[in-house]
Structures are given as C-alpha cells and as structure tokens.
Amino acid sequence: MNSAPFRLVVTGGGTGGHTYPALTAVRTLQARLAAQGRALETLWIGTATGLEARVAPAEGIPFTTVATGKIRRSKNPLKLASPANVRDMARVPLGVLQARRAIDRFQPDVVLATGGYVAVPAGLAARMCHRPLVLHEQTVRLGLANRKLAASAARICVSSESTLALLPESARQVAVVTGNPVRPEVLSGRADKAVQALQLWGFDRQLPTVYVTGGAQGSQQINELVGEVLPWLLQQTNVVHQCGPDNVESLRARAAGLPSELAGRYYLAGFVGPELPDVLALADVVISRSGAGTLAELTALGKPAVFVPLASSAGNEQAHNARHLQEAGAAVALEGDVTVDQVRIALGPLLADAHLRRGMAERARAYGRPDAADRLVDEILSCASGQPVTAGRRGEPFLPR
Ligand SMILES: CC(=O)N[C@H]1[C@@H](OP(=O)(O)OP(=O)(O)OC[C@H]2O[C@@H](n3ccc(=O)[nH]c3=O)[C@H](O)[C@@H]2O)O[C@H](CO)[C@@H](O)[C@@H]1O
C-alpha cells in the first residue's frame, strides 16, 4: 500500500457556498487517509479577500493567494468591455502563472476546485501541470468558473441529478452525482447549549425559535422584511437573526426601539461562527436565502424553512432550489417583490402548529445528503489512482433519494 503522503491542492472560495464544501472535503479526506495510516498534505489556493482567507488558516491549512478577477456575464459587448471587466480579465493570466508555479512546486496528486473566481486560474494551471482536476459544483447549473474548467476536468462532481441533463455530452462522461458536502459539526449541534446561552439573553424556552439567515454576506431584502414583522414575530417566538457583518450597526439601532419585554427574545449577529450548529439545532423554523450550501444543511437536518431566494443568483438557481423543495412540501418559497403579508402568511401556520412543522421537516430530510463528503472523497481518490468514472455512479438519483 502507498504510504507516501497524499498531496491535495484545493481551490475555491469567495462565499461560504464555495468555501465550506472545500473545507469539508479536505477534512473528510484527511480522516479517510488517517484510517489507512496515510498523511494528507494540503495547499489551498484562494483570494486574500474571500471567506477562505479566514477559514483555511483557522483550520491550519497552508494557504496561498493568486491574482484573479471577477468574471462578469453579459450579453452586452459594451458591458463586457467595461474598464473594470478588462482589468479583472487581465488579472487571470497572472493568476494562472502564479498558480502554475505553486502547483509545479507542490506536485499534488489531485487539484480540487469548488468554484468561485479563484478556481479559474488554479484550475487552468492544473491542466498545464498535467495534474488531475476534480470539480465540485454545488448548484444545479454549473457556475461560471466550473463551466470554464469543465473541459479540463477528470471528474465533475455535481450535487443534483438534474445537473446531468444540462451538461454537454463530453462533460457528462466524467460527471458523478455526489451531493453537496455539509460540515459534519453542522449535523451534530446541541439545542440545549444554544438555549443555555440565549436564555441569559432573555429567550423564552416555551416559545419556538426562528433562525433568520441571509447567507454569509447577509441579505438586505430579508433584513427589511424581518424588521417589518419583528414585533408580530416576537409576540410568539424567539428570533436569532444573522444579518451580515456590514448590517449589524444599523439593525442594532432598529432593535433598540423594541418594547423591553420583546427585546430579550431577539438576538442579532453579523455572522454566526462556531455556534452555528447549536443555533440550527435549536431552530424550529428557518427564514433564509436558498443558496446551495444552506439548502444542503437544512435538508440534511430536516428543518422547516421559508425561503426568499436571491433573484439575481446565477441562472436564477436560488429560485429553482426553493421551488423544488416547495413543490415537495418541504419548504415555502417566496419570490420576487415579497410583501410583509406574504411572510406573515407563510410563517403564521408553521409557528402555530408543531405538527405542520414536523411534516415539513420530514419531507425536507428526504432531500438531505449527509454522505456527500464521503462520495466526493471517493472520487478524489479514484481520480488520483487514474481510475475512470464507473458507469453505475453516473446518474444516480439525488433529488429525492
Ligand atoms: C450571493 C451568491 O453568490 N450566492 C451563491 C453562493 O451562496 P452563499 O455562499 O451566499 O450561500 P450558501 O447558502 O451556499 O452557503 C452559505 C454557507 O455559509 C454558512 N454561514 C452563513 C452565515 C453565517 O452567519 N454563518 C455561516 O456559517 C452557511 O451555514 C452555509 O454553509 O454560493 C452558493 C453555492 O455555490 C450558491 O448557491 C449561491 O447562489
């Protein structure tokens, strides 16, 4: 058996949706190799400003940055030729050079790319260095970075069965449905720990708890809607509101106007860090954007959810995600110019009826994929040993199981 350390370059990031699947893959691979008495050496190629620049060093993963630029999509050639776009595109070749140097020096067995702008230079460099490239896509439609890299990939791991039909034939040949990896700790949160902390704040244990989240950056639209219904909501619930790091100040000022008997039931946070699993465990209902990462977590946990999709998400994929679950009775989807009344109508019955919540939770769980990280690691290892995609793994249904 090979006892040399396994060498992995991982690239991807920007948002949580690209960063956390990469992190989960690294950790799962490390555990798998450790069980075989083999070490993992990892290098993360990211951007200095993305979430990965905080996450990788905090996890003790060696981290390096390369130049990259936002890749914009537009059918308008004038927009494509805008100074910002030209400047950003010009940074990509420099990033490729830098990534190529890093990959040449590191000599990875596999390069794993999970999307985001930085994945483009690093993925292209992987091909130039003749290293097997494994792509992971979280959303139904391939993101821009993965579309650019698809032709260079040895494996395209996708989160949903419906992605397969959207791939060109050549890409389908190397595609495997793995699901979207969820951090294991997210699945083992403890409601009692969250309660302990939040009771000190003023939470009422007899009432259900609503977790509001707009994704890593927070969502202006959700923040506004929740602000409007807050007095009504706090009459019957506790609320943990993750509003985005830049919005805390203004929302704290707004919260100062709440009647004192309600204020203790409202906890505001810019970003929910290590305590996220406990908050999720406590939540009876979640109000959220429908990014792929959040969706994977909420379905794996089986949480009743009201989704307010980001309308401008690539290919409208957040709306697609939310609709898909709504059709199965596994969530409520509110789209477009959502009104305060719609929020009340969606939340009211769920808050009032635990039986209704249980039914929705069960249906949501049917879409969860807690084994996704293991499946992705299977593909990384199989790629490293030069194995082709096995036909049986292609096109296995993901939604629903
Ligand atoms: C604005 C944007 O481009 N959104 C895209 C981005 O989602 P984005 O990264 O915004 O959202 P996701 O739902 O995919 O992931 C967010 C992740 O951050 C975590 N989290 C969030 C808030 C917080 O306070 N603490 C915390 O840990 C969540 O638990 C989750 O793991 O990538 C996703 C996956 O490619 C896409 O589906 C989204 O359309």
PDBQT file of the ligand as one rigid body, heavy atoms in Angstrom, charges set to zero:
ROOT
HETATM    1  C1  LIG A 501     -24.806  35.557  -3.468  1.00  0.00    +0.000 C 
HETATM    2  C2  LIG A 501     -24.281  34.306  -4.084  1.00  0.00    +0.000 C 
HETATM    3  O1  LIG A 501     -23.451  34.311  -4.958  1.00  0.00    +0.000 OA
HETATM    4  N1  LIG A 501     -24.819  33.175  -3.614  1.00  0.00    +0.000 N 
HETATM    5  C3  LIG A 501     -24.326  31.881  -4.062  1.00  0.00    +0.000 C 
HETATM    6  C4  LIG A 501     -23.335  31.370  -3.029  1.00  0.00    +0.000 C 
HETATM    7  O2  LIG A 501     -24.085  31.254  -1.845  1.00  0.00    +0.000 OA
HETATM    8  P1  LIG A 501     -23.617  31.659  -0.384  1.00  0.00    +0.000 P 
HETATM    9  O3  LIG A 501     -22.230  31.288  -0.131  1.00  0.00    +0.000 OA
HETATM   10  O4  LIG A 501     -24.037  33.083  -0.144  1.00  0.00    +0.000 OA
HETATM   11  O5  LIG A 501     -24.638  30.761   0.425  1.00  0.00    +0.000 OA
HETATM   12  P2  LIG A 501     -24.711  29.209   0.681  1.00  0.00    +0.000 P 
HETATM   13  O6  LIG A 501     -26.073  29.012   1.196  1.00  0.00    +0.000 OA
HETATM   14  O7  LIG A 501     -24.312  28.360  -0.469  1.00  0.00    +0.000 OA
HETATM   15  O8  LIG A 501     -23.611  28.974   1.828  1.00  0.00    +0.000 OA
HETATM   16  C5  LIG A 501     -23.532  29.754   2.953  1.00  0.00    +0.000 C 
HETATM   17  C6  LIG A 501     -22.699  28.981   3.956  1.00  0.00    +0.000 C 
HETATM   18  O9  LIG A 501     -22.243  29.871   4.951  1.00  0.00    +0.000 OA
HETATM   19  C7  LIG A 501     -22.669  29.386   6.225  1.00  0.00    +0.000 C 
HETATM   20  N2  LIG A 501     -22.919  30.528   7.101  1.00  0.00    +0.000 N 
HETATM   21  C8  LIG A 501     -23.760  31.523   6.707  1.00  0.00    +0.000 A 
HETATM   22  C9  LIG A 501     -23.998  32.584   7.544  1.00  0.00    +0.000 A 
HETATM   23  C10 LIG A 501     -23.384  32.593   8.814  1.00  0.00    +0.000 A 
HETATM   24  O10 LIG A 501     -23.554  33.514   9.604  1.00  0.00    +0.000 OA
HETATM   25  N3  LIG A 501     -22.568  31.574   9.156  1.00  0.00    +0.000 N 
HETATM   26  C11 LIG A 501     -22.307  30.528   8.333  1.00  0.00    +0.000 A 
HETATM   27  O11 LIG A 501     -21.550  29.621   8.677  1.00  0.00    +0.000 OA
HETATM   28  C12 LIG A 501     -23.921  28.583   5.942  1.00  0.00    +0.000 C 
HETATM   29  O12 LIG A 501     -24.188  27.728   7.015  1.00  0.00    +0.000 OA
HETATM   30  C13 LIG A 501     -23.512  27.898   4.651  1.00  0.00    +0.000 C 
HETATM   31  O13 LIG A 501     -22.686  26.794   4.892  1.00  0.00    +0.000 OA
HETATM   32  O14 LIG A 501     -22.833  30.090  -3.422  1.00  0.00    +0.000 OA
HETATM   33  C14 LIG A 501     -23.839  29.090  -3.490  1.00  0.00    +0.000 C 
HETATM   34  C15 LIG A 501     -23.170  27.771  -3.835  1.00  0.00    +0.000 C 
HETATM   35  O15 LIG A 501     -22.425  27.825  -4.989  1.00  0.00    +0.000 OA
HETATM   36  C16 LIG A 501     -24.936  29.494  -4.492  1.00  0.00    +0.000 C 
HETATM   37  O16 LIG A 501     -25.988  28.549  -4.403  1.00  0.00    +0.000 OA
HETATM   38  C17 LIG A 501     -25.470  30.878  -4.145  1.00  0.00    +0.000 C 
HETATM   39  O17 LIG A 501     -26.426  31.333  -5.097  1.00  0.00    +0.000 OA
ENDROOT
TORSDOF 0
